[in-house]
């Protein structure tokens, strides 16, 4: 569900650009579309839709894309936080805008994506970054909790992708970046719902990447490790079993921006592919190590060394 659209807040545009303010204000009054029916033009430029853009990885990615001249469409639930990010983005990418939206509704997420496309006349890059955590043992999980996590973390990115894909295929160009997690390659104790959603996103990404070979539309899978974002302290979650170091969100954002034009499909940020390979080679040893973490039998230095940055997942922003 799109709760609010546009970019006419005091932070949305720099001083002295009255025409741009008027255009953005008109967009607000019409659900994010131009009153003239004409899309905003970005001559020679790239437009990127970034979800979960109000903080953490999403905000850092949006800012970096804007610094490089990409017009960004910011999406999250927290309008005031989005305005702060947008205020930074318009300094380098003045046509950037933000949409306040709840991604717990896949149908609404699909409409949002088309709304953004119509507003700009294009979307060149989609960064499906928004996500929510769920840290509690399976014995205490409810079906409602599992469904919500799967909806936000998996079904909404799928809906956004399916909405814009026909238009990308018609143009024979576009990039879909799906931000999964190390928890999408490793089953993390106390995080069954979260890991399931991120495994699903990883599997979806692999399959559609194979489907789209030769079409001009690329798919990138990003697998963050343990990242320093607000999601570690979200209410309704147990304390994480991971106690090792956290990587700054800006480092992951740099990797996401770099992956857009990379030839590679899979991107571990930071590089923890060895942890996944270890699990594949010795699943029983992996379970032993996971249980030791659950039982708090490993000190922080041991955890960090054993996991090359952590068995704990790298969560994406909650999109609020």
C-alpha positions as CSV (number, residue, x, y, z in Angstrom):
1,X,0.0,0.0,0.0
2,X,1.4,3.4,-1.0
3,X,0.8,5.7,2.0
4,X,2.3,8.9,0.6
5,X,4.2,9.8,-2.5
6,X,6.4,12.6,-3.9
7,X,9.1,14.8,-2.8
8,X,7.8,18.2,-1.8
9,X,8.9,18.3,1.8
10,X,11.3,21.1,2.9
11,X,14.2,18.7,2.5
12,X,13.1,17.4,-0.9
13,X,14.7,19.9,-3.2
14,X,17.4,22.6,-2.9
15,X,16.6,26.3,-2.6
16,X,15.8,28.2,-5.8
17,X,14.3,25.3,-7.8
18,X,10.7,26.5,-7.8
19,X,9.8,24.6,-10.9
20,X,10.9,21.4,-9.5
21,X,9.0,22.0,-6.2
22,X,5.9,22.7,-8.2
23,X,6.3,19.5,-10.2
24,X,6.9,17.4,-7.1
25,X,3.9,19.0,-5.3
26,X,1.7,18.2,-8.3
27,X,3.0,14.6,-8.0
28,X,1.9,14.4,-4.3
29,X,-1.6,15.5,-5.2
30,X,-1.9,12.7,-7.8
31,X,-0.5,9.6,-6.1
32,X,3.0,10.2,-7.3
33,X,2.2,10.9,-11.0
34,X,2.6,14.1,-12.9
35,X,-0.5,16.2,-13.4
36,X,0.3,16.7,-17.0
37,X,0.4,13.0,-17.5
38,X,4.0,13.3,-18.7
39,X,6.8,11.5,-16.8
40,X,9.7,13.3,-15.3
41,X,12.6,13.2,-17.7
42,X,16.1,12.0,-16.7
43,X,18.0,12.6,-20.0
44,X,20.9,10.2,-20.2
45,X,20.6,9.3,-16.6
46,X,19.8,6.1,-14.7
47,X,16.8,5.7,-12.3
48,X,17.1,3.3,-9.4
49,X,14.2,2.1,-7.1
50,X,15.6,1.3,-3.6
51,X,13.3,-0.2,-1.0
52,X,14.1,0.0,2.8
53,X,15.7,3.3,2.0
54,X,15.0,5.1,5.3
55,X,18.1,3.7,7.2
56,X,21.0,1.3,7.2
57,X,21.9,-0.5,3.9
58,X,19.1,1.0,1.9
59,X,19.8,4.6,2.9
60,X,23.5,4.2,2.4
61,X,22.9,2.6,-1.1
62,X,20.5,5.4,-2.1
63,X,23.0,8.1,-1.0
64,X,25.9,6.5,-2.9
65,X,23.8,6.0,-6.1
66,X,22.8,9.6,-5.9
67,X,26.4,10.7,-5.4
68,X,27.2,9.0,-8.7
69,X,24.4,10.8,-10.5
70,X,21.7,8.1,-10.4
71,X,18.1,9.4,-9.8
72,X,16.8,7.4,-6.9
73,X,13.2,6.5,-5.9
74,X,13.3,6.0,-2.2
75,X,10.7,3.6,-0.6
76,X,10.1,2.9,3.1
77,X,7.5,3.3,5.8
78,X,9.0,6.2,7.7
79,X,8.4,9.4,5.9
80,X,10.4,11.7,8.1
81,X,13.5,9.4,7.8
82,X,13.0,9.2,4.1
83,X,13.0,13.0,3.9
84,X,16.4,13.1,5.6
85,X,17.8,10.6,3.1
86,X,16.2,12.5,0.2
87,X,17.6,15.7,1.3
88,X,21.1,14.2,0.9
89,X,20.2,12.6,-2.5
90,X,18.9,15.7,-4.2
91,X,22.2,17.5,-3.8
92,X,23.6,15.3,-6.5
93,X,20.5,13.8,-8.1
94,X,17.9,16.6,-7.9
95,X,15.0,14.7,-9.5
96,X,15.1,12.0,-6.8
97,X,11.9,11.4,-4.9
98,X,10.4,9.3,-2.1
99,X,7.4,7.1,-1.6
100,X,6.1,6.2,1.8
101,X,4.7,2.6,1.5
102,X,4.0,-0.5,3.4
103,X,5.6,-3.5,1.7
104,X,3.6,-6.0,3.7
105,X,1.1,-5.9,0.8
106,X,2.6,-7.5,-2.4
107,X,-0.2,-6.2,-4.6
108,X,0.4,-2.7,-3.3
109,X,4.2,-3.2,-3.8
110,X,3.5,-4.1,-7.5
111,X,1.4,-1.0,-7.9
112,X,4.1,1.1,-6.2
113,X,6.7,-0.1,-8.7
114,X,4.5,0.8,-11.7
115,X,3.8,4.2,-10.0
116,X,7.5,4.9,-9.8
117,X,8.1,3.8,-13.4
118,X,5.3,6.1,-14.6
119,X,6.6,9.0,-12.6
120,X,10.1,8.8,-14.2
121,X,9.3,7.1,-17.4
122,X,11.8,4.3,-16.6
123,X,13.4,2.2,-13.9
124,X,16.8,1.0,-14.8
125,X,17.7,-0.7,-11.4
126,X,15.6,-2.2,-8.7
127,X,17.3,-2.8,-5.3
128,X,15.0,-5.0,-3.3
129,X,16.5,-4.3,0.1
130,X,13.6,-3.9,2.5
131,X,13.2,-6.7,5.0
132,X,12.2,-7.5,8.6
133,X,13.7,-9.8,11.2
134,X,12.2,-12.6,13.2
135,X,14.4,-14.0,16.0
136,X,12.7,-16.6,18.2
137,X,12.9,-20.4,18.3
138,X,10.5,-22.3,16.2
139,X,8.7,-23.6,19.3
140,X,7.4,-20.0,19.8
141,X,6.8,-19.0,16.2
142,X,3.2,-18.3,15.0
143,X,2.0,-18.8,11.5
144,X,1.1,-15.1,11.4
145,X,4.7,-14.2,12.1
146,X,6.0,-16.6,9.5
147,X,3.6,-15.2,6.9
148,X,4.5,-11.6,7.6
149,X,8.2,-12.2,7.3
150,X,7.7,-14.2,4.0
151,X,5.5,-11.5,2.6
152,X,7.8,-8.6,3.3
153,X,11.1,-10.3,2.6
154,X,10.1,-12.5,-0.3
155,X,6.7,-12.0,-1.8
156,X,7.0,-8.2,-2.1
157,X,10.3,-8.3,-3.9
158,X,8.8,-10.9,-6.2
159,X,5.8,-8.7,-6.8
160,X,8.0,-5.6,-7.6
161,X,10.1,-7.7,-10.0
162,X,7.1,-9.1,-11.8
163,X,5.5,-5.7,-12.2
164,X,8.5,-4.0,-13.8
165,X,9.9,-7.0,-15.7
166,X,7.7,-6.8,-18.8
167,X,8.8,-3.2,-19.3
168,X,12.4,-4.0,-18.8
169,X,12.1,-6.9,-21.3
170,X,10.5,-4.6,-23.8
171,X,13.5,-2.3,-23.5
172,X,16.0,-5.2,-23.3
173,X,17.7,-3.6,-20.3
174,X,17.4,-3.4,-16.6
175,X,19.0,-4.8,-13.4
176,X,17.3,-6.5,-10.4
177,X,19.4,-6.5,-7.2
178,X,17.9,-8.8,-4.5
179,X,19.4,-8.3,-1.1
180,X,19.2,-11.7,0.6
181,X,21.5,-12.5,3.5
182,X,24.1,-15.0,4.7
183,X,21.0,-16.4,6.5
184,X,19.7,-17.2,3.0
185,X,22.5,-19.7,2.6
186,X,22.8,-20.9,6.2
187,X,20.0,-21.9,8.4
188,X,20.4,-19.7,11.5
189,X,19.2,-21.1,14.9
190,X,16.3,-19.0,16.3
191,X,15.7,-17.5,12.8
192,X,13.8,-20.1,11.0
193,X,11.2,-17.6,9.5
194,X,13.9,-15.1,8.5
195,X,16.2,-17.7,7.0
196,X,13.3,-19.3,5.1
197,X,12.4,-16.0,3.5
198,X,16.0,-15.2,2.5
199,X,16.6,-18.8,1.2
200,X,13.4,-18.2,-0.9
201,X,14.7,-14.9,-2.3
202,X,18.1,-16.5,-3.1
203,X,16.4,-19.4,-4.9
204,X,14.1,-17.1,-6.8
205,X,17.0,-15.0,-7.8
206,X,19.0,-17.9,-9.2
207,X,16.1,-19.3,-11.2
208,X,15.1,-16.0,-12.8
209,X,18.7,-15.2,-13.5
210,X,18.8,-18.4,-15.6
211,X,15.5,-17.5,-17.2
212,X,16.6,-14.1,-18.2
213,X,20.0,-15.0,-19.8
214,X,20.3,-13.1,-23.1
215,X,17.3,-10.8,-22.5
216,X,19.3,-7.8,-21.5
217,X,17.8,-7.9,-18.0
218,X,20.4,-8.9,-15.3
219,X,19.8,-10.3,-11.8
220,X,22.2,-9.9,-8.9
221,X,22.1,-11.6,-5.6
222,X,23.6,-9.8,-2.6
223,X,24.3,-11.8,0.6
224,X,25.3,-9.5,3.5
225,X,27.0,-10.7,6.6
226,X,26.5,-9.2,10.1
227,X,25.9,-5.6,9.3
228,X,25.6,-2.6,11.7
229,X,21.9,-1.6,11.3
230,X,18.9,-0.9,13.5
231,X,17.4,-4.2,12.8
232,X,19.4,-6.0,15.5
233,X,17.2,-4.1,18.1
234,X,13.8,-4.4,16.6
235,X,11.0,-5.1,19.1
236,X,9.4,-8.5,19.2
237,X,12.6,-10.3,18.6
238,X,14.9,-12.3,20.9
239,X,18.5,-11.2,21.4
240,X,20.7,-12.4,18.5
241,X,22.9,-15.4,19.2
242,X,25.7,-13.8,17.2
243,X,28.1,-11.7,19.3
244,X,30.8,-10.9,16.8
245,X,31.8,-7.7,15.0
246,X,29.4,-5.8,12.7
247,X,30.3,-4.3,9.3
248,X,29.3,-0.7,8.5
249,X,26.3,-0.4,6.3
250,X,28.3,1.9,4.0
251,X,30.7,-0.9,3.1
252,X,27.8,-3.1,2.0
253,X,26.2,-0.2,0.0
254,X,29.5,0.2,-1.9
255,X,29.4,-3.5,-2.8
256,X,25.7,-3.2,-3.9
257,X,26.5,-0.2,-6.2
258,X,29.5,-2.0,-7.6
259,X,27.5,-5.2,-8.3
260,X,25.0,-3.4,-10.5
261,X,27.5,-3.3,-13.3
262,X,29.4,-6.4,-12.4
263,X,29.4,-9.6,-14.6
264,X,29.0,-11.8,-11.5
265,X,25.6,-13.0,-10.1
266,X,26.5,-13.6,-6.5
267,X,28.0,-11.1,-4.1
268,X,28.9,-11.9,-0.5
269,X,29.3,-8.6,1.5
270,X,31.7,-9.0,3.2
271,X,33.1,-12.1,1.5
272,X,31.9,-15.1,3.6
273,X,31.5,-17.6,0.9
274,X,33.9,-19.9,2.8
275,X,31.4,-20.2,5.6
276,X,28.8,-21.5,3.2
277,X,31.3,-23.9,1.6
278,X,32.2,-25.1,5.1
279,X,28.6,-25.9,5.9
280,X,28.2,-27.7,2.6
281,X,31.3,-29.8,3.2
282,X,30.5,-30.6,6.8
283,X,26.9,-30.1,7.8
284,X,27.3,-31.9,11.1
285,X,30.2,-29.7,12.0
286,X,28.1,-26.7,11.1
287,X,25.3,-27.8,13.5
288,X,27.9,-28.4,16.2
289,X,29.2,-24.8,15.8
290,X,25.6,-23.4,15.7
291,X,24.7,-25.2,18.9
292,X,27.8,-23.9,20.6
293,X,26.7,-20.3,19.6
294,X,23.2,-21.0,20.9
295,X,24.6,-22.2,24.2
296,X,26.9,-19.2,24.4
297,X,29.9,-21.5,24.6
298,X,32.0,-19.4,22.2
299,X,33.6,-16.1,23.0
300,X,33.3,-13.2,20.6
301,X,36.8,-13.6,19.2
302,X,36.3,-17.3,18.5
303,X,33.0,-16.6,16.8
304,X,34.4,-13.9,14.6
305,X,37.4,-16.0,13.6
306,X,35.4,-19.1,13.0
307,X,32.9,-17.4,10.8
308,X,35.1,-14.8,9.0
309,X,32.6,-12.1,10.0
310,X,29.9,-14.1,11.6
311,X,27.3,-16.9,11.4
312,X,24.8,-14.2,12.3
313,X,22.8,-13.0,9.3
314,X,23.2,-9.6,7.8
315,X,19.8,-8.1,7.9
316,X,18.4,-5.6,5.5
317,X,16.4,-2.6,6.5
318,X,12.9,-3.1,7.9
319,X,11.4,-0.6,5.4
320,X,9.6,1.4,8.1
